[in-house]
Amino acid sequence: MITNKQREKLRGWFAGRLPDDLFEELTEITVDREEITVIGRIPAPRLAEDAPATERDAALESRAQEFRERTREDRMAVAREAEHRFGRKVSWGVECGGRRTLYTHVAAPVMTRLRQPERQVLDTLIAGGVARSRSEALAWCVRLVQRHTDDWLAELRESLEHVQRVRAQGPDTEQDPAPRADEEE
């Protein structure tokens, strides 16, 4: 977990490093232990107001794909630099016409030990066609919890940041103290 200050520095680094004409707006940067995901807004295609939903969907999908192909070299250069600097993979996504499209991103394995009642929940999701595997069912459960507990998770993250600030002020993190009078060179 990173602090708000670290997140702001990361966002500032990307805002300063990305080409000015890459996105209309840098909308979101998320980070975890393995990955930094950078999402920006791109212009929506011009369509007639009464365009059918199928046409609109195809146009948005096509615009996101065109952006991905056209900007690949620029994005790869920034990603290489960021991966070296921050020690995490960089993934990309766009928002276009109200739709979010993520490009190749990390699917990190998570090791866990589940007891039979938890495994039965996952197996029920598989039997019900919600998921094809236990790992997919577990990911579905995490997304469900995330959707319904955003406020609680935000408060928990704030509390963790406070703990990190307090720890940073502890005696073990003290910088080299000024030499005492009897130790001066």
Order of alpha helices (4+ residues) and beta strands (2+ residues): alpha-beta-beta-alpha-beta-beta-alpha-alpha-alpha
